[in-house]
Amino acid sequence: MPTANRSTKDACISLDYFIRSHLEKPCTYARVLFVDFSSAFNTIVPNILCDKLYGMGVPNYLLSFISDFLTDRQQFVRINKNQSSVSSCDIGCPQGRVLSPIIFSIYTDFIQSEHTNVKILKYAVDMAIVGLLDLETDASFYFDTVDNFLEKCRSVNLLINAKKTKEMVLSFSRTFAIYDYLFINGSVIDKVEHFKYLGTTFSNSLKWCENSNCLNSKIRSRFYAFSKFKHFKPNAYQRDHFIKTLIFPVLTYNIELWYFSATVNDRKRLLKHFNRNNFSVDVDSFVVERIHSIASNYASWDDHILNECYSCPRSQYLLPRIRTSRFLNSFIPTSIKVLNHRAIP
């Protein structure tokens, strides 16, 4: 059952933690399959959905409401004064509605991994299959999990877009290895070095340079668009409003995840934008406050996927075993240090 109070931030932090903590072990590697569905919302079958909701104990009046919402939808196409005939649609879920992502999450709730070393991260239609592997063990369980995932998708009329589905292989082992290609529907899945997952660009080097480049490019493009309005002579209030609504959210999106594990140069580039736009923010303190808020929730939510990271047998949370700086500076160890520091009277 989909859980409340979850966001893209949770999915990104979970993905980052699973990979970094696993790669702390010698002779290990990870494979991440970023799944792309073909018209995900348009392929939902109302009868299958209602059967799932009925099994979850949803009242009949809500089942009737959802069934009416998804079936017998009248639609037509109008171009200028020309209009097509009206047709009825009895499959799929309207995009852009608040209810649609919730419906899709319920529809795919049964798609789970049956292996402890394979995680399936889901946020609405964005899914990632994370295989935590080692060079000395057969990786067939990862391929079996992917096959099982595909079979479950087919059982509910969901189709995978093999051309847009990508795989990333991450390894810091000095042992040379050849990684088998993955095939879906007869098509080989491309391996990539970078992938934007839920708005954050992950790299197989576990560095944030590419994410920083994307962030800076987005900010420059927004300032360029704003410059086109200079003939309207925007006043100081309008400029501040533009910065607070269109620049600040870009600068701070998922900043808790990557800020302390980014390079000094990437952080300097970020700080330039803060200084340029006169943000009266101590960035380090701002990020620490956000980390503390998120980690406090993770530690208190027993049903959260990352709750087990916050073991507190006495007055201090326990840090995981750490060998490298790339894991030490990542979100989970940093958040535990923040919680422990705040706990000191």
C-alpha positions in Angstrom: 0.0 0.0 0.0 1.4 3.4 -0.9 2.6 5.3 2.1 1.8 9.0 3.0 4.4 11.7 3.4 6.8 10.5 0.8 8.4 12.6 -1.9 10.9 12.5 -4.7 13.5 13.4 -2.1 12.9 10.0 -0.3 13.4 8.1 -3.5 16.6 9.9 -4.4 18.1 9.6 -0.9 17.2 5.9 -0.8 18.8 5.2 -4.2 22.0 7.1 -3.2 22.2 5.3 0.1 21.7 1.8 -1.2 24.4 2.3 -3.8 27.0 4.0 -1.7 26.6 1.7 1.3 26.9 -1.4 -0.9 30.0 -0.2 -2.7 31.8 0.2 0.7 32.3 -3.5 0.5 35.2 -4.9 -1.5 34.7 -6.5 -4.9 31.1 -5.1 -5.3 29.2 -3.3 -8.0 25.7 -2.1 -8.5 23.4 -2.0 -11.5 20.5 0.4 -11.7 17.7 0.0 -14.3 15.7 3.2 -14.8 12.4 2.0 -16.2 10.4 4.0 -18.6 6.8 3.0 -19.3 5.0 3.5 -22.6 2.0 5.8 -21.9 1.8 4.6 -18.3 -1.4 6.4 -17.3 -3.1 5.5 -20.5 -2.8 1.7 -20.0 -4.5 1.4 -16.6 -7.3 -1.1 -16.8 -10.2 0.1 -14.5 -11.5 -3.4 -13.7 -8.0 -4.6 -12.5 -7.7 -1.4 -10.4 -11.1 -1.8 -8.8 -10.4 -5.5 -8.0 -7.2 -4.3 -6.2 -9.1 -1.6 -4.3 -11.8 -4.1 -3.3 -9.2 -6.4 -1.9 -7.8 -3.5 0.1 -11.2 -3.0 1.7 -12.1 0.2 -0.1 -15.8 1.1 0.4 -18.2 0.5 -2.4 -19.1 4.1 -2.8 -15.5 5.0 -3.5 -15.1 2.1 -5.9 -18.1 3.4 -7.8 -16.7 6.9 -7.8 -13.3 5.7 -9.2 -15.0 3.5 -11.7 -17.1 6.4 -13.0 -14.0 8.6 -13.0 -12.1 6.2 -15.3 -14.8 4.8 -17.6 -17.1 6.2 -20.3 -15.1 9.4 -20.6 -16.3 11.4 -23.5 -13.6 13.1 -25.7 -13.3 14.8 -29.0 -10.7 16.9 -30.9 -11.4 20.5 -31.9 -9.2 22.5 -34.3 -10.5 26.0 -34.8 -14.1 25.6 -35.9 -13.7 21.9 -36.9 -14.6 19.2 -34.4 -14.3 15.4 -34.5 -17.0 13.1 -33.5 -17.3 12.2 -29.8 -15.8 8.9 -28.7 -15.9 7.1 -25.4 -12.7 6.0 -23.5 -12.9 3.1 -21.0 -9.2 2.6 -20.3 -6.4 4.7 -18.8 -6.3 7.4 -16.2 -6.4 11.2 -17.1 -3.0 12.8 -16.8 -2.7 16.0 -14.8 -5.2 15.0 -12.2 -4.2 14.9 -8.5 -5.8 11.4 -8.2 -3.9 9.9 -11.1 -0.4 9.3 -9.5 -2.1 7.8 -6.4 -4.1 5.5 -8.6 -1.0 4.4 -10.5 0.9 3.8 -7.2 -2.0 1.5 -6.0 -2.1 -0.2 -9.4 1.5 -1.2 -9.2 1.8 -1.8 -5.4 2.1 -5.5 -5.9 5.3 -5.1 -7.9 7.9 -5.8 -5.3 11.3 -7.4 -5.2 11.6 -10.9 -3.8 15.4 -10.7 -3.3 17.1 -8.7 -0.5 19.9 -7.5 -2.8 17.5 -6.1 -5.4 15.5 -3.0 -4.5 12.6 -1.6 -6.5 12.2 2.1 -5.9 8.9 3.6 -7.0 7.5 7.1 -7.2 4.4 7.2 -9.3 5.5 6.3 -12.8 9.3 6.6 -12.1 10.8 3.3 -11.1 14.3 2.1 -10.6 15.5 -1.5 -10.0 18.7 -1.5 -8.0 20.8 -4.6 -8.1 23.5 -4.8 -5.3 25.9 -7.3 -6.6 29.5 -8.6 -6.1 32.1 -10.0 -8.5 32.3 -13.4 -6.8 28.6 -14.3 -7.0 26.4 -15.1 -9.9 24.2 -12.1 -10.8 21.3 -14.2 -12.2 19.0 -13.2 -9.3 19.2 -9.6 -10.7 18.2 -10.7 -14.2 15.5 -12.9 -12.7 14.1 -10.0 -10.7 13.9 -7.9 -13.9 12.2 -10.7 -15.7 9.7 -11.1 -12.9 9.1 -7.3 -12.9 8.4 -7.3 -16.6 6.0 -10.3 -16.2 4.1 -8.5 -13.5 3.9 -5.3 -15.6 2.5 -7.3 -18.5 -0.1 -8.9 -16.3 -1.7 -5.4 -15.7 -1.3 -4.1 -19.2 1.8 -2.0 -18.5 4.3 -1.8 -21.3 8.0 -0.9 -21.0 9.6 1.5 -23.5 12.9 -0.3 -24.1 14.4 2.6 -26.1 14.0 5.1 -23.2 14.8 2.6 -20.4 18.4 3.0 -19.4 20.9 1.1 -17.1 23.8 2.4 -15.1 26.6 0.2 -13.8 28.6 1.5 -10.8 31.8 -0.1 -9.6 35.0 1.1 -7.9 36.6 -2.3 -7.8 40.0 -2.6 -9.4 39.1 -6.1 -10.7 38.3 -6.1 -14.4 34.8 -7.4 -15.2 32.6 -7.7 -18.2 29.0 -6.9 -17.4 26.3 -8.7 -19.4 23.9 -6.6 -21.3 20.2 -6.5 -20.4 17.5 -7.2 -22.9 13.9 -6.1 -22.8 11.4 -7.1 -25.4 14.3 -8.2 -27.6 16.0 -4.8 -27.4 19.4 -4.3 -25.7 19.2 -1.7 -22.9 21.7 1.2 -23.3 24.2 1.7 -20.5 24.7 5.3 -19.5 27.1 7.2 -17.3 24.5 9.8 -16.2 20.8 9.7 -15.7 18.3 12.3 -14.4 16.1 10.5 -11.9 13.3 12.5 -10.4 15.0 15.8 -11.2 18.4 14.9 -9.8 21.3 13.7 -12.1 23.1 10.6 -10.8 26.5 9.6 -12.2 28.2 6.3 -12.2 31.2 8.0 -10.5 28.9 9.0 -7.6 30.0 12.6 -8.1 27.7 15.5 -8.5 29.4 17.4 -11.3 26.8 16.6 -13.9 24.0 17.5 -11.6 25.7 20.8 -10.9 26.1 21.4 -14.6 22.4 20.8 -15.1 21.4 23.0 -12.2 23.6 25.9 -13.5 22.2 25.5 -17.0 18.7 25.6 -15.8 19.3 28.8 -13.7 21.0 30.5 -16.7 18.1 29.6 -19.0 15.6 31.1 -16.5 17.6 34.3 -16.1 17.8 34.5 -19.9 14.0 34.1 -20.2 13.6 36.8 -17.5 15.8 39.2 -19.4 13.4 39.1 -22.3 11.0 41.0 -20.1 13.3 43.9 -19.4 11.4 46.2 -21.7 8.5 45.9 -19.2 10.9 47.4 -16.6 10.2 45.0 -13.7 10.7 46.7 -10.3 12.6 45.3 -7.3 9.6 43.5 -5.9 8.9 41.7 -9.2 12.6 40.7 -9.6 12.7 39.3 -6.0 9.4 37.4 -6.6 10.9 35.9 -9.8 14.1 34.8 -7.9 12.1 33.3 -4.9 9.7 31.4 -7.1 11.8 30.3 -10.1 15.5 30.4 -8.9 15.5 29.5 -5.2 13.6 26.2 -5.7 16.0 25.1 -8.4 19.0 26.0 -6.2 17.7 24.1 -3.2 16.0 21.1 -4.8 17.4 18.0 -3.2 20.3 20.1 -1.9 20.4 17.9 1.3 21.3 14.9 -0.8 24.3 16.3 -2.7 25.6 19.5 -1.0 28.1 18.0 1.5 29.3 15.3 -0.9 29.8 17.7 -3.8 33.3 19.0 -4.7 34.5 22.3 -3.5 34.2 23.8 -7.0 30.6 22.6 -7.3 29.7 24.2 -4.0 31.4 27.4 -5.0 29.3 27.6 -8.2 26.2 27.1 -6.1 27.3 29.8 -3.6 27.9 32.2 -6.5 24.2 32.1 -7.3 23.2 32.7 -3.7 25.6 35.7 -3.5 24.6 37.0 -6.9 20.9 37.1 -6.0 21.4 38.6 -2.5 19.9 35.6 -0.7 20.4 36.3 3.0 21.0 32.6 3.7 23.9 30.8 5.4 23.9 27.9 3.0 25.7 25.4 5.3 23.2 26.1 8.2 20.3 26.0 5.8 21.3 22.6 4.5 22.0 21.3 8.0 18.5 22.4 9.2 16.9 20.6 6.3 19.0 17.4 6.9 17.9 17.5 10.6 14.3 17.8 9.7 14.3 15.0 7.2 16.4 12.6 9.4 14.2 13.2 12.4 11.2 12.0 10.3 13.1 9.0 9.0 14.1 8.0 12.6 10.5 8.4 13.8 8.6 6.7 10.9 8.8 3.0 11.6 7.4 2.2 8.1 10.0 4.2 6.2 12.4 2.3 4.0 15.4 4.1 5.6 14.2 3.9 9.3 16.5 1.0 9.9 19.5 3.3 9.3 18.7 5.2 12.5 19.5 2.6 15.2 19.6 4.3 18.6 20.3 1.8 21.4 21.2 4.6 23.9 21.4 8.3 23.5 23.4 8.3 20.2 22.5 7.0 16.8 24.9 4.5 15.4 27.0 5.3 12.3 27.2 2.6 9.7 30.6 1.1 8.9 32.4 3.6 6.7 35.6 3.1 4.6 35.5 5.9 2.1 34.9 9.7 2.0 32.3 9.2 -0.7 30.1 7.4 1.8 31.1 9.5 4.8 29.9 12.7 3.2 26.7 11.3 1.8 23.3 12.0 3.3 22.8 9.1 5.8 26.1 9.4 7.7 25.9 13.2 7.7 22.3 13.1 9.0 23.3 10.7 11.8 26.1 13.1 12.8 23.7 16.0 12.7 21.1 14.2 14.9 23.8 13.2 17.4 25.2 16.7 17.6 21.7 18.1 18.3 21.1 15.5 21.0 24.1 16.7 23.0 22.9 19.0 25.8 
